[in-house]
Amino acid sequence: PLDDDASNIRLLDVDPLGWFEPVDAELKGKLRVVSLRNSPRYAALSYTWGNDGPSSAYTVQCSQRRIETTKNCVDALRRIRSRWKRTTIWVDSICINQQDVRERNHQVSLMKEIYIRAKRVYIWLGNGSRDTDRAIDFIKDV
């Protein structure tokens, strides 16, 4: 649980991908509480929730618990995760207790500061397709 310090947030430390593990291997990590006042180093993830809500088909193993999230969130974390070192990231569906309305409302009020203080912000719109690949090639050519 988050204590009463108004600047506290949770961060997810995603374990690195093993040398021989496929990119779609299970996501594992640990949640920890930090204060934004202490300028922690982390990235933030902005992604589309899409039409699918959190589902037991898409989870992140955090210590002894599985946290349900969306397919798009899992896809993004799999792409961001490093093969060599732990990745520290803030992602709303995992770092905010979605069942605690009071906490969720307070954390949403901190989102501007969370994104501003992040060392890097990833924006994930979804997995690519042949059409998006062509669009990116076109943009590069122009």
VOSELO-170609 format. One line per field, with one value per residue: x, y, z of N, C-alpha, C in turn; residue in one letter. Coordinates in pm, 1 decimal. Example, Ala and Ser with C-alpha at 12.3 -4.5 7.8 and 13.67 -1.06 7.14 Angstrom:
! VOSELO-170609
n.px: [1319.0,1285.0] .
n.py: [-569.0,-225.0] .
n.pz: [780.0,708.0] .
ca.px: [1230.0,1367.0] .
ca.py: [-450.0,-106.0] .
ca.pz: [780.0,714.0] .
c.px: [1320.0,1290.0] .
c.py: [-330.0,3.0] .
c.pz: [780.0,787.0] .
type: [a,s] .
//
This chain:
! VOSELO-170609
n.px: [83.1,32.2,169.6,67.0,202.6,181.6,329.0,407.5,456.4,413.7,663.7,748.0,979.9,1098.7,1204.4,1498.2,1499.2,1572.9,1872.3,1815.2,1546.0,1233.0,1101.2,835.8,818.0,707.3,626.7,800.7,854.8,905.0,719.9,770.6,764.8,813.4,920.9,828.6,958.5,1219.7,1339.0,1338.8,1482.1,1328.3,1127.1,830.2,520.5,295.4,2.1,-250.3,-552.5,-745.6,-1021.1,-1024.2,-1036.8,-851.0,-733.4,-726.6,-578.7,-367.6,-104.0,123.3,380.2,430.8,633.1,480.7,236.0,-3.2,-67.3,-334.8,-363.9,-390.9,-385.7,-247.2,-83.3,81.1,204.6,350.1,524.4,672.0,817.0,966.2,1114.2,1438.2,1709.6,1931.3,1939.1,1755.0,1444.9,1308.7,995.1,700.0,369.2,34.7,-182.5,-68.6,89.1,-85.5,-331.7,-605.6,-846.9,-885.4,-1048.3,-1002.2,-718.1,-665.6,-782.2,-621.4,-364.8,-406.1,-428.1,-163.0,-45.7,49.5,282.3,419.7,474.5,623.3,851.6,965.7,1244.2,1238.5,978.3,765.6,560.3,300.8,120.8,30.9,88.5,273.2,182.1,164.1,66.6,124.1,402.2,457.6,364.8,547.4,785.3,725.0,715.2,983.1,1103.8,1004.3] .
n.py: [-121.8,230.4,488.6,775.6,989.0,1235.0,1240.6,991.3,710.9,400.6,199.6,-19.7,-270.4,-435.0,-756.5,-859.7,-1008.7,-1347.7,-1491.2,-1694.1,-1685.7,-1644.5,-1346.0,-1315.7,-1422.0,-1478.3,-1190.3,-1063.5,-917.3,-663.3,-459.4,-137.9,123.2,466.8,807.2,1089.9,1319.7,1246.4,1224.1,978.1,744.7,652.9,519.1,602.7,469.8,525.2,417.8,270.0,162.9,37.8,-168.6,-382.0,-472.6,-509.5,-844.2,-1190.6,-1330.0,-1175.0,-1093.5,-968.9,-1096.2,-1015.6,-1026.9,-1239.8,-1226.5,-1205.6,-958.0,-837.4,-703.3,-519.9,-654.9,-488.0,-342.9,-548.0,-628.8,-393.9,-375.4,-608.4,-542.4,-326.7,-420.4,-513.6,-724.4,-745.0,-592.9,-479.6,-314.2,-14.2,112.3,317.6,237.5,284.7,89.0,-108.9,3.5,154.1,86.7,-40.0,-110.3,46.9,322.7,574.0,584.9,556.1,790.0,986.3,918.5,955.1,1229.9,1293.0,1229.7,1407.8,1514.3,1274.2,1190.3,1413.1,1398.9,1159.9,988.0,895.4,860.3,623.6,569.0,376.1,246.3,11.3,-317.4,-333.7,-344.0,-461.7,-240.6,-25.5,-41.9,25.7,288.8,410.0,374.0,539.7,790.3,812.6,832.6,1074.8] .
n.pz: [0.0,-58.3,138.9,333.7,219.1,-13.3,-246.9,-320.3,-533.7,-714.6,-865.9,-1131.5,-1145.9,-1398.5,-1462.1,-1641.3,-1969.1,-2010.3,-2153.7,-2342.2,-2364.0,-2530.9,-2689.0,-2616.1,-2362.4,-2021.8,-1830.1,-1557.3,-1236.8,-983.5,-762.0,-625.4,-381.3,-422.3,-366.9,-545.3,-484.7,-437.3,-680.7,-848.8,-1087.0,-1377.2,-1644.0,-1826.0,-1937.5,-2192.0,-2329.0,-2540.6,-2405.9,-2545.1,-2661.7,-2498.8,-2162.8,-1851.2,-1818.1,-1723.5,-1900.0,-1967.3,-1789.9,-1537.1,-1350.4,-1029.9,-768.9,-552.1,-669.6,-937.4,-1164.2,-1338.1,-1664.5,-1973.7,-2311.1,-2487.0,-2311.7,-2208.4,-2448.4,-2506.9,-2281.5,-2316.8,-2544.9,-2454.9,-2241.4,-2127.4,-2234.0,-2082.9,-1844.2,-1553.4,-1603.9,-1515.1,-1470.4,-1495.6,-1513.5,-1563.5,-1529.3,-1378.2,-1174.4,-1028.0,-791.6,-914.4,-802.3,-581.4,-533.5,-416.3,-404.4,-678.8,-788.9,-666.5,-766.9,-1041.2,-1041.5,-1010.3,-1248.7,-1453.2,-1336.7,-1297.3,-1562.1,-1651.8,-1487.6,-1561.4,-1702.4,-1955.5,-2192.0,-2316.1,-2593.4,-2688.8,-2945.1,-3038.6,-3181.2,-3485.0,-3836.3,-4177.1,-4317.0,-4139.5,-4139.1,-4405.7,-4399.9,-4220.1,-4364.4,-4582.4,-4453.2,-4372.8,-4625.2,-4716.1] .
ca.px: [0.0,99.7,141.2,-4.7,282.4,110.9,415.3,448.5,403.9,477.7,735.2,763.7,1112.7,1077.6,1323.8,1546.4,1468.1,1685.9,1945.4,1754.5,1400.8,1172.3,1052.5,703.1,824.8,631.5,679.8,817.4,918.0,869.1,670.7,826.4,712.0,914.7,869.0,868.9,1050.2,1356.4,1379.9,1377.7,1505.5,1231.3,1058.9,685.0,458.2,163.0,-45.0,-394.7,-617.2,-824.0,-1152.7,-1009.5,-998.7,-759.4,-778.9,-635.4,-493.9,-253.6,-62.5,262.9,410.8,496.3,659.3,397.2,103.1,-19.2,-148.8,-399.0,-357.4,-443.8,-296.0,-161.6,16.5,176.5,283.2,444.7,627.3,759.7,907.3,1051.8,1200.0,1576.3,1763.6,2052.0,1925.8,1619.8,1382.7,1220.9,892.9,569.8,259.5,-83.8,-266.1,4.1,142.5,-198.4,-429.5,-726.5,-964.7,-892.2,-1092.0,-933.8,-580.3,-666.3,-808.0,-503.8,-255.5,-439.7,-395.3,-16.6,5.8,127.9,414.2,483.3,528.8,726.7,973.0,1021.5,1365.0,1199.1,837.2,734.6,422.2,273.2,-10.2,-4.6,181.4,269.1,126.5,222.3,26.4,200.4,540.0,461.2,349.8,674.2,879.6,689.0,757.7,1129.0,1138.2,967.0] .
ca.py: [0.0,360.1,557.5,902.2,1090.7,1266.4,1230.6,851.8,632.6,270.2,173.1,-160.0,-311.8,-552.0,-840.6,-873.8,-1130.4,-1439.9,-1500.4,-1785.1,-1675.3,-1572.7,-1211.2,-1322.7,-1489.9,-1414.9,-1069.6,-1076.4,-800.6,-626.0,-323.4,-69.9,257.5,572.8,942.8,1174.8,1422.5,1194.3,1216.7,842.3,724.6,559.4,552.9,593.2,412.1,569.2,319.7,266.7,49.3,-31.5,-217.8,-489.3,-432.3,-605.7,-982.0,-1290.3,-1380.2,-1084.4,-1063.2,-946.7,-1160.9,-921.6,-1102.0,-1359.2,-1196.4,-1177.3,-838.7,-838.3,-580.2,-537.7,-712.3,-381.9,-313.2,-659.8,-619.7,-282.9,-411.0,-709.2,-474.4,-233.3,-494.7,-535.7,-859.4,-741.9,-529.7,-450.1,-194.6,49.7,182.7,346.1,208.2,307.4,-26.5,-195.3,80.6,209.3,-13.4,-3.4,-138.6,146.7,445.0,689.4,584.1,578.6,932.2,1063.8,890.6,1021.6,1372.2,1305.4,1179.6,1508.8,1515.9,1144.1,1193.1,1516.9,1356.1,1038.0,1009.4,858.2,823.8,538.4,577.9,250.2,247.8,-126.2,-386.3,-287.3,-429.0,-429.6,-103.8,72.4,-46.4,106.7,429.8,455.5,383.4,659.8,906.4,818.5,878.3,1215.1] .
ca.pz: [0.0,-55.5,264.5,317.3,151.8,-137.7,-364.5,-340.1,-644.8,-730.6,-990.2,-1164.9,-1190.0,-1484.0,-1473.2,-1779.2,-2043.1,-2009.9,-2280.4,-2438.8,-2357.3,-2643.8,-2656.7,-2555.2,-2232.4,-1913.4,-1767.4,-1413.2,-1177.4,-847.0,-740.8,-508.4,-357.4,-421.2,-358.4,-657.7,-431.1,-439.2,-821.1,-890.4,-1230.2,-1432.9,-1768.1,-1814.0,-2055.9,-2231.9,-2426.9,-2555.5,-2339.4,-2646.8,-2620.0,-2400.3,-2028.0,-1790.2,-1833.5,-1666.9,-2008.5,-1979.0,-1653.4,-1502.0,-1223.1,-938.1,-646.9,-542.6,-723.4,-1079.9,-1184.7,-1468.7,-1741.9,-2108.5,-2411.0,-2539.7,-2209.0,-2207.4,-2571.8,-2492.6,-2183.7,-2377.6,-2638.2,-2380.9,-2148.0,-2170.4,-2221.4,-1999.9,-1712.3,-1505.2,-1659.9,-1416.6,-1548.8,-1437.4,-1606.2,-1480.9,-1494.1,-1284.8,-1061.0,-952.3,-750.2,-987.5,-720.0,-474.6,-601.5,-355.6,-454.7,-823.6,-812.8,-627.7,-859.9,-1167.8,-1024.9,-1018.2,-1376.4,-1523.8,-1272.9,-1323.6,-1698.0,-1662.1,-1417.1,-1621.6,-1783.2,-2091.3,-2202.5,-2430.6,-2640.8,-2757.7,-3009.3,-3070.6,-3269.8,-3622.7,-3941.0,-4306.9,-4349.9,-4060.7,-4188.8,-4529.7,-4362.1,-4162.8,-4478.2,-4656.4,-4374.5,-4382.6,-4759.1,-4730.7] .
c.px: [85.9,68.3,80.7,76.4,223.1,197.6,460.8,378.3,468.8,550.8,746.1,906.3,1094.5,1209.0,1367.4,1503.0,1590.6,1747.4,1873.5,1602.0,1347.6,1117.0,917.1,701.0,749.8,704.1,684.5,885.3,872.9,816.5,740.3,770.0,828.4,844.2,917.9,965.9,1196.2,1411.4,1425.0,1397.2,1408.9,1184.9,908.9,630.7,319.5,118.1,-196.3,-449.6,-697.1,-958.3,-1143.5,-969.1,-896.8,-819.1,-678.0,-546.9,-366.4,-213.4,86.3,281.1,489.8,509.6,571.5,257.9,108.5,-112.6,-202.8,-385.8,-412.5,-339.6,-198.3,-51.8,123.4,264.4,389.0,557.6,722.9,858.8,1007.7,1154.0,1336.3,1614.9,1876.7,2033.6,1779.0,1571.8,1287.0,1123.7,768.0,466.3,130.3,-157.6,-200.1,45.9,34.9,-292.4,-564.2,-854.8,-985.1,-922.4,-1019.3,-789.5,-577.3,-687.8,-686.3,-389.1,-281.7,-407.5,-244.4,39.4,87.2,270.0,489.6,546.3,638.2,858.1,1037.3,1143.0,1337.3,1051.1,819.2,588.0,398.1,131.5,-58.1,101.8,164.0,204.4,196.6,189.9,105.0,346.4,554.3,451.0,479.4,779.6,852.5,737.1,909.7,1172.2,1110.7,1060.1] .
c.py: [125.9,424.9,693.5,1013.1,1113.2,1251.5,1087.4,788.4,494.2,268.1,22.8,-182.8,-442.2,-628.5,-850.1,-1007.4,-1219.8,-1453.5,-1584.8,-1782.2,-1602.3,-1437.7,-1215.3,-1400.2,-1409.2,-1293.4,-1090.0,-950.8,-779.8,-483.7,-265.9,71.0,355.3,707.0,1021.3,1283.3,1377.7,1175.8,1076.8,836.6,616.6,610.0,544.8,539.8,470.0,474.1,326.2,142.8,-29.8,-75.8,-325.5,-430.6,-530.6,-747.1,-1077.5,-1352.9,-1296.1,-1038.6,-1034.0,-1009.6,-1062.2,-989.5,-1227.0,-1339.7,-1179.0,-1057.3,-842.5,-701.9,-609.2,-600.4,-606.6,-344.7,-422.7,-654.9,-509.3,-319.0,-516.3,-645.0,-384.6,-307.0,-522.7,-682.3,-862.0,-683.9,-504.1,-318.2,-138.8,139.8,208.3,319.6,204.7,181.8,-120.2,-119.0,149.3,94.8,27.9,-29.2,-36.0,282.9,567.2,699.2,617.4,726.4,1017.5,1042.9,954.3,1169.9,1397.6,1273.4,1282.4,1510.9,1385.3,1143.4,1297.6,1469.8,1229.7,1073.3,979.8,824.2,743.5,557.6,455.8,253.4,108.6,-188.0,-335.5,-388.3,-393.0,-284.1,-0.8,73.1,38.1,255.9,486.3,468.1,509.4,785.3,921.9,874.4,1025.5,1299.3] .
c.pz: [0.0,78.6,233.8,251.3,12.8,-262.7,-392.7,-459.6,-638.7,-864.0,-1007.3,-1213.8,-1266.3,-1495.4,-1618.6,-1839.4,-2040.7,-2148.5,-2384.0,-2436.0,-2480.8,-2597.0,-2586.4,-2423.6,-2126.7,-1857.8,-1616.8,-1360.6,-1034.3,-847.3,-618.9,-501.8,-350.8,-406.2,-479.5,-612.4,-436.5,-580.6,-863.0,-1041.5,-1279.3,-1569.2,-1739.5,-1946.5,-2074.8,-2342.9,-2435.6,-2485.2,-2441.1,-2591.3,-2513.7,-2265.9,-1974.1,-1794.0,-1773.2,-1773.3,-2022.9,-1839.9,-1646.6,-1363.9,-1137.1,-802.6,-647.5,-602.4,-874.3,-1091.4,-1326.9,-1534.4,-1880.6,-2200.7,-2461.0,-2440.5,-2206.1,-2331.7,-2560.9,-2396.9,-2238.2,-2473.8,-2565.6,-2294.5,-2210.7,-2156.2,-2118.6,-1860.8,-1680.0,-1567.2,-1555.8,-1491.3,-1464.8,-1546.3,-1524.7,-1438.7,-1394.2,-1159.6,-977.7,-917.3,-808.5,-907.3,-608.6,-537.5,-547.2,-407.1,-604.0,-855.7,-779.0,-727.2,-996.2,-1158.1,-1031.3,-1156.0,-1454.5,-1468.0,-1298.6,-1461.8,-1714.3,-1600.5,-1475.7,-1707.6,-1930.0,-2086.8,-2331.0,-2465.2,-2727.6,-2813.1,-3046.6,-3159.5,-3412.0,-3716.1,-4071.5,-4344.8,-4269.5,-4102.3,-4315.8,-4497.6,-4305.1,-4272.3,-4560.0,-4583.4,-4380.9,-4518.0,-4778.4,-4646.4] .
type: [p,l,d,d,d,a,s,n,i,r,l,l,d,v,d,p,l,g,w,f,e,p,v,d,a,e,l,k,g,k,l,r,v,v,s,l,r,n,s,p,r,y,a,a,l,s,y,t,w,g,n,d,g,p,s,s,a,y,t,v,q,c,s,q,r,r,i,e,t,t,k,n,c,v,d,a,l,r,r,i,r,s,r,w,k,r,t,t,i,w,v,d,s,i,c,i,n,q,q,d,v,r,e,r,n,h,q,v,s,l,m,k,e,i,y,i,r,a,k,r,v,y,i,w,l,g,n,g,s,r,d,t,d,r,a,i,d,f,i,k,d,v] .
//
